[in-house]
Amino acid sequence: MKVAIFDFDGTLFPEETFPLLMSHLKKHPIHFQKYRKFFLRILPVYLAYKCKLYPEQKMKEYSMWSYISAFGSSSKAEIDEFFSQIGGMMSQNLSNQMLHRLEQHKKDGYYTMLVSGAYEPLLNSVTEDVTFDCIIGSSIPYENEKLRKNASINYIYGERKTEFINNHLSNMKVDWKNSFAYGDSYTDLNVLELVGNPVAVNPEPRLLELANDKKWEIIK
């Protein structure tokens, strides 16, 4: 079995997700008051990160936790609706080039995966009209259909992406040499190096330099 693995931010979706989520929360007619709670919680950590006193991965993970924690004890239905609203808007701006690649891989019999640090319900909403065999994102912890208070977020980032991919495919025989992976960030390197056909999509400078050195396909 051959697989085709797609990143989301900067790849299938041309922009970064988190700034859009912040704006959506800030302007939301019902949940806008939660923005202040989130912002005050994240500000010290973000400033420490900008001063190189806090690592990027931990800052992003803390940001994800702070954002969803601002919803308090909201129900799963409320949170799903919140992500459905912004997901519907984002779905109109997916990369046509990546959608074309996805459709071609599906026609060629590849097992298609969307693997991202974005919240899983957001990914499911954005791809409501786009079919993947598997979607892996950062899950939101619930208990009795309510947001679990102070529960940690299992942020899918860097090496964790490969862990989740390998766990999901553990019972399948994968032809890695003839598989594809698409990513835009240096943090996608672990996933890109899994396959014989890594593709750098609008790559950031570090990934662009590496892709040129390794003669990987580059899509700009």
C-alpha positions in Angstrom: 0.0 0.0 0.0 1.2 3.5 -0.9 0.3 6.5 1.2 0.0 10.2 0.5 0.3 12.4 3.6 -0.8 16.0 3.6 0.0 18.8 6.1 -2.7 21.4 6.6 -1.4 24.9 7.6 0.6 26.3 4.7 0.0 23.3 2.5 -3.6 22.2 1.9 -4.7 25.5 3.4 -2.4 28.3 2.2 -2.5 30.3 5.5 -1.7 29.7 9.2 -4.8 28.5 11.1 -4.2 30.0 14.6 -4.4 33.7 13.7 -7.7 33.0 12.0 -9.0 31.2 15.1 -8.0 34.1 17.3 -9.9 36.5 15.0 -12.9 34.2 14.9 -13.1 34.1 18.7 -12.5 37.8 19.1 -15.4 38.7 16.7 -17.8 35.8 17.5 -21.3 37.1 18.5 -21.6 34.6 21.3 -18.1 33.6 22.4 -16.2 36.9 22.0 -15.9 37.4 25.8 -13.7 34.3 25.9 -11.0 36.1 23.9 -9.8 38.3 26.8 -9.4 35.2 29.0 -7.4 33.5 26.3 -5.3 36.5 25.5 -4.3 37.3 29.0 -3.3 33.7 29.6 -1.1 33.4 26.5 0.5 36.8 26.5 3.3 36.1 29.1 4.3 32.9 27.3 4.2 34.5 23.9 6.5 37.3 25.1 8.9 34.8 26.6 9.0 33.0 23.3 9.7 36.2 21.4 12.6 36.8 23.8 13.9 33.3 23.1 13.2 32.2 26.7 10.5 29.7 25.8 10.7 27.0 23.0 8.5 27.3 20.0 6.9 23.8 20.3 5.9 24.4 24.0 4.6 27.9 23.2 2.4 26.5 20.4 1.1 23.7 22.6 0.4 26.1 25.4 -1.4 28.4 22.9 -3.6 25.5 21.8 -4.4 24.5 25.4 -5.1 28.2 26.4 -7.4 28.7 23.4 -9.7 25.7 24.1 -9.6 26.2 27.8 -11.2 29.6 27.4 -14.4 27.7 26.5 -14.7 26.6 30.2 -17.2 23.9 30.5 -18.9 24.4 27.1 -20.6 21.4 25.5 -19.1 19.4 22.7 -22.0 20.5 20.5 -21.2 24.2 21.1 -17.5 23.7 20.3 -18.3 21.7 17.2 -20.6 24.4 16.0 -17.9 27.0 16.7 -15.4 25.2 14.6 -18.0 24.3 11.9 -18.6 28.0 11.3 -15.0 28.9 10.7 -14.3 25.6 9.0 -17.0 26.3 6.4 -15.3 29.6 5.6 -11.8 28.2 5.4 -13.0 25.3 3.1 -13.5 27.9 0.3 -9.8 28.8 0.3 -8.1 25.4 0.1 -5.2 25.1 -2.4 -6.4 24.0 -5.8 -3.0 22.5 -6.5 -3.1 20.4 -3.4 -6.7 19.3 -4.1 -5.6 18.2 -7.5 -2.7 16.2 -6.1 -5.1 14.6 -3.6 -7.6 13.6 -6.3 -4.8 12.2 -8.4 -3.4 10.1 -5.5 -6.9 8.8 -4.8 -7.3 7.8 -8.4 -4.0 6.0 -8.3 -5.1 4.0 -5.2 -3.0 5.8 -2.5 -4.2 5.7 1.1 -4.6 9.5 1.8 -3.9 11.1 5.2 -4.3 14.6 6.5 -2.0 15.1 9.5 -1.9 18.4 11.3 -1.6 20.1 14.7 -4.9 21.9 14.0 -7.9 20.9 16.1 -9.5 17.8 14.8 -13.0 19.1 14.7 -11.7 22.0 12.6 -10.0 19.7 10.2 -13.2 17.6 9.9 -15.3 20.7 9.2 -12.9 22.1 6.6 -12.7 18.8 4.7 -16.4 18.0 4.8 -16.5 18.0 1.0 -13.0 16.6 0.6 -12.4 12.9 1.2 -9.3 11.6 3.1 -8.9 8.0 4.3 -7.6 9.2 7.6 -7.6 12.6 9.4 -5.2 13.1 12.4 -5.3 16.3 14.4 -5.1 17.6 17.9 -8.0 16.2 19.8 -10.1 18.1 22.3 -10.6 16.4 25.7 -14.3 15.8 26.7 -16.0 14.2 29.6 -19.7 13.5 29.5 -20.0 15.6 26.4 -18.5 18.6 28.2 -15.0 20.1 27.8 -12.8 18.5 30.4 -11.5 21.2 32.7 -7.7 21.8 32.7 -7.1 18.7 30.5 -4.0 18.8 28.4 -4.1 19.0 24.6 -2.2 16.2 22.7 -0.7 18.6 20.2 0.3 16.9 17.0 3.6 18.5 16.1 7.0 17.6 14.8 8.0 14.0 15.9 4.5 13.4 17.2 3.2 13.4 13.7 5.3 10.5 12.7 4.4 8.6 15.9 0.7 9.0 15.1 1.2 8.1 11.5 3.2 4.9 12.4 0.7 3.9 15.0 -2.2 4.3 12.6 -0.4 2.3 9.9 1.1 -0.3 12.2 -1.1 -3.1 10.8 -0.6 -2.2 7.2 2.3 -3.0 4.9 3.4 0.4 3.5 5.4 1.0 0.4 7.2 4.0 1.8 9.6 4.3 -1.1 6.8 5.0 -3.5 4.7 7.1 -1.1 4.3 10.9 -1.0 4.3 13.5 1.7 3.5 17.3 1.4 4.6 19.9 3.9 5.6 23.6 4.1 7.6 23.8 7.4 10.9 22.5 8.7 8.9 20.9 11.5 7.4 18.6 8.9 10.8 17.1 8.2 10.1 13.9 10.1 7.1 13.2 8.0 8.8 14.2 4.7 11.7 11.9 5.4 9.3 8.9 5.9 8.6 8.7 2.2 10.5 8.3 -1.1 8.7 11.3 -2.6 8.8 14.3 -0.2 7.3 17.5 -1.6 8.0 20.9 -0.1 5.0 23.2 -0.6 5.7 27.0 -0.4 8.5 26.0 1.9 9.8 28.3 4.7 13.6 29.2 4.2 15.1 26.3 6.2 13.0 23.7 4.4 13.6 25.3 1.0 17.3 25.1 1.5 17.1 21.5 2.6 14.8 20.6 -0.3 17.1 22.2 -2.8 20.1 20.3 -1.3 18.2 17.0 -1.4 16.7 17.7 -4.8 13.2 17.2 -3.5 10.2 18.4 -5.5 9.3 22.0 -4.6 5.8 23.5 -5.3 5.6 27.3 -5.0 
